[in-house]
């Protein structure tokens, strides 16, 4: 018994599949500011981690102390 395509995929099933694939992109567009802040936070965390990995001698060579690292990264000195 052959079934036609309309019996296999009703419009509601097809529509839900179509829009399910678009939903992440639509959500990303709606929350562009949130995603931007998240990326900025991740960049700051990576910079803090990188600077924290330096020795005290290396930090003093670039004019920083350990206590200044978060402030410098936040303000972008």
C-alpha positions in Angstrom: 0.0 0.0 0.0 1.5 3.3 -1.1 0.9 6.3 1.0 1.2 9.8 -0.4 3.4 12.5 1.0 0.5 14.4 2.5 -0.4 11.4 4.7 3.2 11.0 5.9 3.9 14.7 6.6 1.0 16.9 7.5 1.5 20.6 7.3 1.7 20.8 11.1 4.4 18.2 11.2 6.3 19.8 8.4 5.9 23.3 9.8 7.1 22.2 13.2 10.2 20.6 11.6 10.9 23.7 9.6 10.5 26.1 12.5 12.3 23.9 14.9 15.4 24.3 12.7 15.0 28.1 12.6 14.3 28.6 16.3 18.0 28.7 17.5 18.8 31.3 15.0 15.7 33.4 15.8 16.5 33.1 19.5 20.1 34.2 18.8 18.9 37.3 16.9 16.5 38.2 19.8 19.2 37.8 22.3 22.1 39.3 20.4 22.9 41.7 23.3 23.0 38.8 25.8 25.2 36.8 23.6 27.6 39.7 23.1 27.9 40.2 26.9 28.5 36.4 27.3 31.3 36.6 24.7 32.8 39.6 26.4 32.7 37.8 29.8 34.4 34.7 28.3 37.1 37.0 26.8 37.7 38.7 30.1 37.9 35.3 32.0 40.4 34.1 29.5 42.5 37.2 29.9 42.4 36.9 33.7 43.3 33.3 33.5 46.3 34.1 31.2 47.6 36.9 33.4 47.1 34.8 36.5 49.3 32.2 35.0 52.3 34.5 34.9 54.8 34.6 37.6 55.2 37.5 40.0 58.4 38.5 38.2 56.6 38.5 34.8 53.7 40.6 36.2 56.1 43.1 37.7 57.9 43.4 34.3 54.6 44.6 32.7 53.8 46.8 35.7 51.0 44.7 37.4 50.4 43.0 40.7 48.1 40.0 41.2 45.5 42.2 42.9 45.3 44.5 39.8 44.6 41.8 37.3 40.7 41.9 37.4 40.6 45.7 37.5 43.0 46.0 34.6 41.1 43.5 32.5 37.8 45.1 33.2 38.9 48.6 32.5 41.2 47.6 29.6 44.2 49.6 30.7 
